[in-house]
Amino acid sequence: MSTHDMDKARSTYDRFMGSLKWIVPVIAVITLFVVTLIAP
């Protein structure tokens, strides 16, 4: 049976969520910019 390393899993999850908090707004701004360029 494999041993679960909760500290490592929690660290990975925290890094993922931290990145997601920055990536989602950046993608939203880029999308808004592109839509603004396309719209007449």
MMTF fields as JSON, N, C-alpha, C and O atoms, coordinates in Angstrom:
{
  "mmtfVersion": "1.0.0",
  "mmtfProducer": "UNKNOWN",
  "numBonds": 159,
  "numAtoms": 160,
  "numGroups": 40,
  "numChains": 1,
  "numModels": 1,
  "chainsPerModel": [1],
  "groupsPerChain": [40],
  "chainIdList": ["A"],
  "bondAtomList": [4, 2, 8, 6, 12, 10, 16, 14, 20, 18, 24, 22, 28, 26, 32, 30, 36, 34, 40, 38, 44, 42, 48, 46, 52, 50, 56, 54, 60, 58, 64, 62, 68, 66, 72, 70, 76, 74, 80, 78, 84, 82, 88, 86, 92, 90, 96, 94, 100, 98, 104, 102, 108, 106, 112, 110, 116, 114, 120, 118, 124, 122, 128, 126, 132, 130, 136, 134, 140, 138, 144, 142, 148, 146, 152, 150, 156, 154],
  "bondOrderList": [1, 1, 1, 1, 1, 1, 1, 1, 1, 1, 1, 1, 1, 1, 1, 1, 1, 1, 1, 1, 1, 1, 1, 1, 1, 1, 1, 1, 1, 1, 1, 1, 1, 1, 1, 1, 1, 1, 1],
  "groupList": [{"groupName": "MET", "atomNameList": ["N", "CA", "C", "O"], "elementList": ["N", "C", "C", "O"], "formalChargeList": [0, 0, 0, 0], "bondAtomList": [1, 0, 2, 1, 3, 2], "bondOrderList": [1, 1, 2], "singleLetterCode": "M", "chemCompType": "L-PEPTIDE LINKING"}, {"groupName": "SER", "atomNameList": ["N", "CA", "C", "O"], "elementList": ["N", "C", "C", "O"], "formalChargeList": [0, 0, 0, 0], "bondAtomList": [1, 0, 2, 1, 3, 2], "bondOrderList": [1, 1, 2], "singleLetterCode": "S", "chemCompType": "L-PEPTIDE LINKING"}, {"groupName": "THR", "atomNameList": ["N", "CA", "C", "O"], "elementList": ["N", "C", "C", "O"], "formalChargeList": [0, 0, 0, 0], "bondAtomList": [1, 0, 2, 1, 3, 2], "bondOrderList": [1, 1, 2], "singleLetterCode": "T", "chemCompType": "L-PEPTIDE LINKING"}, {"groupName": "HIS", "atomNameList": ["N", "CA", "C", "O"], "elementList": ["N", "C", "C", "O"], "formalChargeList": [0, 0, 0, 0], "bondAtomList": [1, 0, 2, 1, 3, 2], "bondOrderList": [1, 1, 2], "singleLetterCode": "H", "chemCompType": "L-PEPTIDE LINKING"}, {"groupName": "ASP", "atomNameList": ["N", "CA", "C", "O"], "elementList": ["N", "C", "C", "O"], "formalChargeList": [0, 0, 0, 0], "bondAtomList": [1, 0, 2, 1, 3, 2], "bondOrderList": [1, 1, 2], "singleLetterCode": "D", "chemCompType": "L-PEPTIDE LINKING"}, {"groupName": "LYS", "atomNameList": ["N", "CA", "C", "O"], "elementList": ["N", "C", "C", "O"], "formalChargeList": [0, 0, 0, 0], "bondAtomList": [1, 0, 2, 1, 3, 2], "bondOrderList": [1, 1, 2], "singleLetterCode": "K", "chemCompType": "L-PEPTIDE LINKING"}, {"groupName": "ALA", "atomNameList": ["N", "CA", "C", "O"], "elementList": ["N", "C", "C", "O"], "formalChargeList": [0, 0, 0, 0], "bondAtomList": [1, 0, 2, 1, 3, 2], "bondOrderList": [1, 1, 2], "singleLetterCode": "A", "chemCompType": "L-PEPTIDE LINKING"}, {"groupName": "ARG", "atomNameList": ["N", "CA", "C", "O"], "elementList": ["N", "C", "C", "O"], "formalChargeList": [0, 0, 0, 0], "bondAtomList": [1, 0, 2, 1, 3, 2], "bondOrderList": [1, 1, 2], "singleLetterCode": "R", "chemCompType": "L-PEPTIDE LINKING"}, {"groupName": "TYR", "atomNameList": ["N", "CA", "C", "O"], "elementList": ["N", "C", "C", "O"], "formalChargeList": [0, 0, 0, 0], "bondAtomList": [1, 0, 2, 1, 3, 2], "bondOrderList": [1, 1, 2], "singleLetterCode": "Y", "chemCompType": "L-PEPTIDE LINKING"}, {"groupName": "PHE", "atomNameList": ["N", "CA", "C", "O"], "elementList": ["N", "C", "C", "O"], "formalChargeList": [0, 0, 0, 0], "bondAtomList": [1, 0, 2, 1, 3, 2], "bondOrderList": [1, 1, 2], "singleLetterCode": "F", "chemCompType": "L-PEPTIDE LINKING"}, {"groupName": "GLY", "atomNameList": ["N", "CA", "C", "O"], "elementList": ["N", "C", "C", "O"], "formalChargeList": [0, 0, 0, 0], "bondAtomList": [1, 0, 2, 1, 3, 2], "bondOrderList": [1, 1, 2], "singleLetterCode": "G", "chemCompType": "PEPTIDE LINKING"}, {"groupName": "LEU", "atomNameList": ["N", "CA", "C", "O"], "elementList": ["N", "C", "C", "O"], "formalChargeList": [0, 0, 0, 0], "bondAtomList": [1, 0, 2, 1, 3, 2], "bondOrderList": [1, 1, 2], "singleLetterCode": "L", "chemCompType": "L-PEPTIDE LINKING"}, {"groupName": "TRP", "atomNameList": ["N", "CA", "C", "O"], "elementList": ["N", "C", "C", "O"], "formalChargeList": [0, 0, 0, 0], "bondAtomList": [1, 0, 2, 1, 3, 2], "bondOrderList": [1, 1, 2], "singleLetterCode": "W", "chemCompType": "L-PEPTIDE LINKING"}, {"groupName": "ILE", "atomNameList": ["N", "CA", "C", "O"], "elementList": ["N", "C", "C", "O"], "formalChargeList": [0, 0, 0, 0], "bondAtomList": [1, 0, 2, 1, 3, 2], "bondOrderList": [1, 1, 2], "singleLetterCode": "I", "chemCompType": "L-PEPTIDE LINKING"}, {"groupName": "VAL", "atomNameList": ["N", "CA", "C", "O"], "elementList": ["N", "C", "C", "O"], "formalChargeList": [0, 0, 0, 0], "bondAtomList": [1, 0, 2, 1, 3, 2], "bondOrderList": [1, 1, 2], "singleLetterCode": "V", "chemCompType": "L-PEPTIDE LINKING"}, {"groupName": "PRO", "atomNameList": ["N", "CA", "C", "O"], "elementList": ["N", "C", "C", "O"], "formalChargeList": [0, 0, 0, 0], "bondAtomList": [1, 0, 2, 1, 3, 2], "bondOrderList": [1, 1, 2], "singleLetterCode": "P", "chemCompType": "L-PEPTIDE LINKING"}],
  "groupTypeList": [0, 1, 2, 3, 4, 0, 4, 5, 6, 7, 1, 2, 8, 4, 7, 9, 0, 10, 1, 11, 5, 12, 13, 14, 15, 14, 13, 6, 14, 13, 2, 11, 9, 14, 14, 2, 11, 13, 6, 15],
  "groupIdList": [1, 2, 3, 4, 5, 6, 7, 8, 9, 10, 11, 12, 13, 14, 15, 16, 17, 18, 19, 20, 21, 22, 23, 24, 25, 26, 27, 28, 29, 30, 31, 32, 33, 34, 35, 36, 37, 38, 39, 40],
  "secStructList": [7, 7, 7, 7, 7, 2, 2, 2, 2, 2, 2, 2, 2, 2, 2, 2, 2, 2, 2, 2, 2, 2, 2, 2, 2, 2, 2, 2, 2, 2, 2, 2, 2, 2, 2, 2, 2, 2, 7, 7],
  "xCoordList": [0.834, 0.0, 0.884, 1.939, 0.44, 1.22, 0.85, -0.283, 1.805, 1.598, 1.214, 1.838, 0.201, -0.241, 0.508, 0.546, 1.101, 1.848, 0.982, 0.988, 0.248, -0.698, -0.007, -0.545, 1.18, 1.886, 2.265, 2.126, 2.735, 3.101, 1.864, 1.899, 0.778, -0.463, -1.003, -1.447, -0.963, -1.461, -0.595, -1.11, 0.707, 1.609, 1.308, 1.269, 1.099, 0.785, -0.538, -0.651, -1.537, -2.847, -2.738, -3.339, -1.982, -1.823, -1.139, -1.53, -0.113, 0.55, -0.396, -0.41, -1.189, -2.142, -3.178, -3.461, -3.744, -4.758, -4.161, -4.808, -2.94, -2.279, -2.061, -2.254, -1.658, -1.474, -2.806, -2.896, -3.824, -5.138, -5.692, -6.37, -5.414, -5.899, -5.301, -5.908, -4.118, -3.5, -3.842, -4.014, -3.943, -4.135, -5.532, -5.673, -6.564, -7.934, -8.163, -8.706, -7.786, -7.972, -7.15, -7.608, -5.946, -5.126, -5.807, -5.842, -6.346, -7.058, -8.298, -8.628, -8.989, -10.172, -9.812, -10.536, -8.707, -8.277, -7.882, -8.236, -7.162, -6.772, -8.012, -8.097, -8.974, -10.215, -10.971, -11.452, -11.08, -11.755, -11.057, -11.717, -9.728, -8.954, -9.226, -9.449, -9.207, -9.441, -10.859, -11.068, -11.832, -13.226, -13.367, -14.084, -12.698, -12.743, -12.138, -12.638, -11.087, -10.478, -11.387, -11.449, -12.092, -12.926, -14.231, -14.714, -14.799, -16.093, -15.945, -14.947, -16.93, -16.851, -17.017, -16.975],
  "yCoordList": [-1.183, 0.0, 1.253, 1.285, 2.257, 3.484, 4.407, 4.403, 5.177, 6.121, 7.472, 7.939, 8.089, 9.396, 10.489, 10.499, 11.405, 12.507, 13.762, 14.482, 14.021, 15.136, 16.492, 17.424, 16.619, 17.901, 18.236, 19.382, 17.257, 17.48, 17.797, 18.685, 17.08, 17.326, 18.721, 19.428, 19.111, 20.437, 21.538, 22.568, 21.314, 22.288, 22.449, 23.565, 21.334, 21.381, 22.101, 22.924, 21.793, 22.435, 23.94, 24.731, 24.338, 25.762, 26.505, 27.622, 25.883, 26.522, 26.64, 27.664, 25.599, 25.62, 26.723, 27.479, 26.816, 27.835, 29.244, 30.178, 29.391, 30.687, 31.123, 32.291, 30.187, 30.491, 30.814, 31.729, 30.064, 30.262, 31.643, 32.24, 32.16, 33.486, 34.581, 35.64, 34.343, 35.306, 35.033, 35.972, 33.774, 33.424, 33.779, 34.278, 33.534, 33.796, 35.284, 35.585, 36.217, 37.637, 38.059, 38.875, 37.512, 37.861, 37.394, 38.13, 36.182, 35.676, 36.521, 36.78, 36.953, 37.794, 39.13, 39.609, 39.734, 41.009, 40.826, 41.65, 39.767, 39.505, 39.277, 39.791, 38.509, 38.259, 39.561, 39.797, 40.399, 41.687, 42.547, 43.205, 42.547, 43.311, 42.813, 43.613, 41.502, 40.935, 41.222, 41.572, 41.075, 41.367, 42.832, 43.16, 43.715, 45.135, 45.422, 46.278, 44.726, 44.918, 44.41, 45.012, 43.31, 42.72, 43.491, 43.653, 43.964, 44.656, 45.976, 46.682, 46.289, 47.55, 48.784, 49.904],
  "zCoordList": [0.0, 0.0, 0.0, 0.634, -0.707, -0.767, 0.392, 0.873, 0.814, 1.9, 1.308, 0.354, 1.866, 1.379, 2.123, 3.354, 1.377, 1.976, 1.925, 0.927, 2.982, 3.004, 2.93, 2.332, 3.528, 3.46, 2.023, 1.597, 1.282, -0.116, -0.948, -1.8, -0.706, -1.444, -1.142, -2.046, 0.119, 0.507, -0.117, -0.552, -0.157, -0.771, -2.258, -2.775, -2.932, -4.362, -4.591, -5.499, -3.773, -3.886, -3.637, -4.364, -2.62, -2.318, -3.46, -3.799, -4.058, -5.203, -6.385, -7.068, -6.636, -7.741, -7.553, -8.482, -6.347, -6.093, -6.146, -6.619, -5.664, -5.744, -7.178, -7.517, -8.019, -9.435, -10.102, -10.92, -9.747, -10.351, -10.037, -10.874, -8.843, -8.459, -9.34, -9.499, -9.918, -10.817, -12.271, -13.049, -12.653, -14.057, -14.556, -15.673, -13.756, -14.2, -14.508, -15.571, -13.649, -14.007, -15.23, -16.029, -15.38, -16.541, -17.82, -18.806, -17.814, -18.992, -19.262, -20.419, -18.209, -18.386, -19.028, -19.901, -18.61, -19.19, -20.65, -21.494, -20.953, -22.344, -23.203, -24.319, -22.688, -23.433, -23.677, -24.785, -22.666, -22.822, -23.866, -24.67, -23.861, -24.842, -26.261, -27.169, -26.449, -27.777, -28.256, -29.417, -27.358, -27.73, -28.103, -29.048, -27.381, -27.691, -29.069, -29.799, -29.418, -30.742, -31.85, -32.922, -31.609, -32.639, -32.814, -33.935, -31.713, -31.774, -32.542, -32.396, -33.342, -34.129, -33.268, -33.778]
}
